[in-house]
Amino acid sequence: MAELKQLQEAALTSDYAWRQVAHLANNIGPRLSGSAQAQKAVGYVADELKTLGLEVQLEKVVVPHWVRGEETAALVRWPGQAENTTQKIVLTALGGSVATPAAGLTAEVVVVHDFDELTSLGKDNVQGRIVLFDYPFDKQMAAEDHGGAAYGQAVVYRSDGPSAAARLGAAAALIRSVGGAAYRLPHTGATKYAADAPKIPAAAVTEEDASLIAALAPQGAVQMHLVLTPQQLPDAPSANVVADLKGSEHPEEVVIVSGHLDSWDLGTGAIDDGAGVAVAMQTANLVRQLGLHPRRTIRVIAWMNEENGTHGGKTYAHDHAGDVANQYAAIETDGGADHPLGINFVGKPELKAFLEPVAKVLEKSGAGLLAAKEEAGTDIDPLRKLGVPNFSPIQDSRYYFNYHHTAADTLDKIDPRQLAETAAINAVLAYALANTEKPLPR
């Protein structure tokens, strides 16, 4: 307990995590899988962890390499239009989207609120048109600190909407951006093309532009000219950065503390998820700095390709399936950098008893809550399916989805004190798990 308190105090007064996320966001920049910046980040994090004295491996991951290209749209016909005018629409391609013809496509826009409304229209009313899914992000739910739940309700239109529209013959699909910011910011994110549907161009429009089109459509025909020129290049080699601070008694057993290194390309990936990588690195830094000796190995992982493929987490689970008994526990931070409230845990209910002493320590920084969840992190979830207990910080989610997957995901959105609080959770939790006397229930 004394060592946990030492780690907490050190985390709250250290700027190491801040300096790491600042370099990732400002110096390296956006880190979409397959990009030069993503590979630069792999090398940077590996070198930093070697400097701390960790044993570092680059574990190969093959990742998709999608590039955004041009993305423009304008209304070219609508009720009440002044002659010879157009109305600009602000949008961004969804990750993985196919391109329009080089000169773009022009088609009438059909607005639906959900999948049932789309189905009710039938093929005759969708064929050759652009479908806009005008499903709103629940801002009230987010304001009550249930941002993740609000996101979960709306994100299905981003993932499944384009294929649903394509099955009825749509020429393209648009979604109302999945996020809380109403500053004409489009929110990108991956879409998922189904095997039983044609691939059609897909983009997210801003909240304001979705509302505009939804207001005009009942008045008469609304026609849009849409240009998207993304490219899906051949898959590229990349890596998870895997770095071990060896345990003194059970070095073969590993406690993973992690974040994902890739990011979307509109902003600089500060809150999603440079912050998660930085606080994972801080765990190793603090244990080294304080001269502590965990019984089990603390393994820092910077995952690759969480955003548009999840190949990093899946590849790690596949490659380490043979020694899954030694994958003792896994922590992932991927909820931004706002004030943490406690710890999510996924696994047997008995885990809560193991965490209660840790929660007592974390109460000092307002992070003493414990919550049982079904999932704690995208990259560690494949390990959960193999029986490995999963953990993550509970973080304030009221504002995260204002910036998530947008051009506004930049360093200035991180408060250094709150980042340090998140680093404290990672360090205290990882060290506690690495030193439990009884094995965790699984």
N, C-alpha and C positions, 0 to 999 in steps of 0.2 A: 504493500500500500504506500509506503514511503517513496518507493521508486516511481509509482504511478503519479504521485503528487509532484515529484521532481519533473517528470516529463511534461505534465500539464503546465507548470510554471514556466518551464523553458520554452514551450511552444508559444505561450501567450506573450512572451517578450522577445521572440526571435523574428527577424525579417527574412529568413532564408526562403520560406515558401513564397513570399511576395516577390523576391528577386527572381525565383525560378519561373513563376507564371509571367512576370514582366518580360523576361527574355523570350519565352515561347510566344507570347502574344505580340510584343512590339518588335523584337528583332527578327524572329523567324516568320511570324504571321500566320495566315490561314494554312491549314494542314490537311487538305482533303486527300484521301487515300490515293496513292499512285503519283502524287505531285512531288516536285523537287523539295518543297517545304516540309512535307511529311518525312521524307528521307533525311533532311537536315536535322529535324527534330529527333529522329531516332539516334543519330550520331551524337547530338548534343546531350541528351539524357543519359545515354550510355557512358559518355566521358565523365559527366558530373558524378554519376554513381561509382565509377571506378575511382575517382578522386576521393570519395568517402571510404574507399577500401573494400567495397563490395565485390563479390565475384559476379561478373556480368557476362551474360550470354545474349546473343541476338537469335531468337528462335524464329525461323522463317515462316512467313505468312504470305500467301498469294492473294492479292487484293484487286478489286475492280478499279479501273482507271477511267472515270467519267469526267469530262470537262464541259463547262457550262455554255460557252459561246455567247451569241447575241440573244437578247430577250426583250422584245418590244411588243406593244399592243396598243390599238386605238379603236374607239368606236367610230365607225364610218357612216352609220345610219341609225337614227333613233327618233322617237316622236319629239316634235318641237325643235328639231335641229335647224340652226342657221345655215343658209346655203353655203356650200363649199368649205365646211368646217369639219374638224375631227375632234375627238375628245380622248386625251391620253389616258391609258390605263396602266397602273404601276403593278408589275408582277415579277415573278422569278420562277424559273423552271424548277420542277421537282427533281430531286436526285434520281438519276437513271432514266429520265425522260428521253424519248426519241425526238427527232427534229421534225419540224414542219418542212414543206418544200422550201428551197432556198429563198424564193420570193415571198414566202409566207402563205397563209391561207385566209380566205375571207368567208365567213359563214355567220348565220343567225345564231344568237345565243339563247339557249333555253335554260331557265332558272328553276332548280328544284331545291327543296330543303333537306331531303333525306332520300334513302334508297327506295322506300315505298313510293314516294312521289315520282321518282324516276320510272319505276316499273309501271305505274299507273298510266304514264304517258304513252307507252307502247312504242314500237319501232318506227311507225309512220311519223311520229312527232319528234323523233330524235335523230333519225337517219340524216347524215351529212351536216349536222349542226354541232355547235360547241355547247357542251353541258357545263353549267356552273352550279356546283354544290354550295349553296349558301347556308351552311350549318355554323351557327355562332359558337365561339369559345365562351364558356360560362364564366364571365368575369366575377360574378358574385361568389361563385364557388371558390375561385382563386383567391379572392379577397378574404375569405374565411380560412385561408391557408390549406386549401385542398386543390392546389394548382395541378398536381399530378393527375387527380381524378378528372378534372376539367379537360386536361389534355387528352386523357384516355378516351373520353367520350367523342371528341372531335377528330382525333387523328386517324380514325378508321376511314374517313373520307379521303384523306391524303393517300393512304396505302391502297385502298380497294376501289376508290371512286373511278379512276381512269378505266380500269377493266370493266367495271359495271356499265359505264357509259359506252365503251367500245362494243360490248355484246349487243347493244341496240343500234349500232351503226354510227355512233358519234364520230365527228371528225377530230375533236380534241376535247380535253376535259380541264376545267378550272376548279379550284377549291377556294373558299374563303380561308384566309391564312389562319393557321392554328396557333393562336397566341393572344395575349391580352392588350398589346399596344395598338392604339388607334392614332398613329402618327404617320400614316401612309407607308408603313414598313411591311414589305412582304416577308413571310416566314417560309424558308425552304424546308427540305426534309425528303427522305427517300419515299418513292412510290414503289408498288409491288405489282408487276405485270403478271396476270394469271395465265396459265398455259392454254386455257380454253377461250382466250379473247385476243383480238388484234392489239398490237401496241399502237397507241395514239399519243400525240404530244400532250404533255400535262404540266400545269403551272399553278402556282398559288398567287391569287390577287390580294391586294390589301383589303382590310376590313372596309375602308371607305369606298373603294371601287366596287367591291361586292355589293354593298348597300346601294350604290348608285345604279348598277345594272338591275338589281332586284326591284328598285323603284320604277325604272323605265319600262321594264319588260311588260307589265300589265297594261301599259298605255299603247303598246303597238310593237312592231318588229324592231329588234335591236341587232345590229350587225357589227361584227368585229373583224379587224384585220390583225392577225397574230403571226409573229415571227419568233421561232425558237430554233437555235442552231447548235444544240449540244452534240457531243460526240462520245460514243462508247469505244474507247481504245482497248487494245489487248490488255488482259490482266497483267499486273506488274508485281515483281517481287518486293516484299517489304519485310517487316519483322516486329514482333513483340520484344520490348526490352525487358529482360528478366534478370534481376540482380539480387543476390543472396547475402544477407548478414547472418553468418552461420551460427547455429545454436550450439550451446556448450554441452548439453546432455543428449539431445535428440535432434541432431542436425539433419537427419533424413526427413523429419516432419516439418512441413512449411506452413506458415501463416502468411497468406497473401494480403498485401495492402496495395491498392491500385487505383488508377484512373485511365481514361483513354486519351491517347496522344493525337489521334486524328481529329479534325474539326471540319465543319462546313466552310465554304469558301467566301461567303459574303462578308463576314466580320473577321476577327483575328482569333477566335476560339479561346477567349479568356475564361468565361464562365463555363463553357461547354467545349473541352473539359480540361483546359490548361490548369485550372485550379485543382482538379482532382489529381492530376499527375504531380503537381507541386506539393500537395499535402502528403501524398504517398512518399515522395522523396524526403520530405521533412522528417517522417518517422525514422528512417534510417539515419539521417543526419543527427537527430537528437539523441538517439540511443548511443551512437558513436561519441558524440560530444560529451555526454554524461558518463561515459565509461561503463555503461551497463552491459550485462551479459544475459541475453534471453536463453532460456533452456532449449527452445525450438528455433529453427531458422525463420527469420523474418524475410520474406521475399517481396521485393518491390517490383511491380509489373506496370509498365506503360503499354497499354493495349493498342493495337492498330486495327482500324477499320470498324469501329463501333457504329459509325454513322450510316454507312451505306453498304452493309453486307454482313457485319458481325463475324468476320472470318477470324479475327484475332482470338476472341474467346472460344470459339468453336474449335479452332485448330489446337489451342492449348489443351482443352479438355480431351480431344482425340489423342494428342501426342502423349499425354500424361495419364491416360485411362488405366494403364498397367500398374501405376503406383498411386492410384486414387486414395488408397488407405493412408498414404502419407501426406495427402493434401488436407491438412488439419482444419483449416478455416480460410475463408476468403472475404475480404472487405473491398468494396468499391465505392468511390465517391464520384457521383455523376449527377448531382442535383444543384450545381452552381456553387456560390461562395457566400451566400447569405447566412445569417445567424443559425447555428445548429441547435436543435432542441433536445437531442438524445440519440438513441441507437435503434435502428430497425434490425430485427433478426428474423431469419428464415430457417426453419428446421423444427426440431422437436420442441414442444412447449417447455421442457425442462431447461432449455437454454437460458430462460429468463433468470433462473436462480444463479447461474454462472455470472450473469451480467450485473446483478444487483450491487456487488461491491464496486464495480467500475462506475455504475451510475452515481453512486454516492460521491465518488471523487469528482465526477463531471458536473455535479450540481453547482459547484462553485462558479462555473461559467455559464450557468443556465441551461445545461445540456443533460439533465438527469432522467429524461423520459426513456421508457423502453416500450417498443411496439412490435408485435408479431405481424409479419407481412408474408405475402405469397412470393414476392420477388424483391431482391435488394439491388440488383445491377445487371445490365444486359450482358456484360462480358463474363461475369462470374456465374450467370444462370446455368450455362452448360455443366458447371461443376456441381451446382445444386441438384441437378437432375441425376448426378452420380452419387448423391448422398452427402456432399460437403456442406456444412453449415455456412450460410451466407450472412453478411452484415453490411450495413451502410449507415452513414449519419442521417438522422432526421433533420431536414433543413427547411428553413422558412421558404415557402414556395409562392408567396404572394406576388412577387415581382419577377421571378425567374422567367416566366413565359412571356413577359413583355419583350425580352431581348433574345430569347432562345431561337437559334437558327436564323438570325437576322444580321444585317450589316451593323447593328448596334451592339453585338457581342464583342466588346472591346474592354481593355484593361480598366478604364475609368469606372466600370460597373462593379468593380470589386472594392470592398472596404477592407483595408489591411487588417483591422482588428477582427472582423468577422472571419476572414480567411485564417487568421491565427487560431481562432476558436475551433474552426473545422480541423486544422492541423492537430490541435490538442486531442480531439476525439480520436483521430486516426492513431496517434502515437500511444495514447493511453490504452485504447482497445487492442491494438496489435500486440503491444507488450504484455498486456494481461493475458491474452489468448496464448501467447508464446510461453507463458509460465504457469498455466493451470496444472495442478498436480493430478487431478482426475481427468481422464479423456472426455472430450465433449460428446454428448449423446448425438447419435446420428442414425 
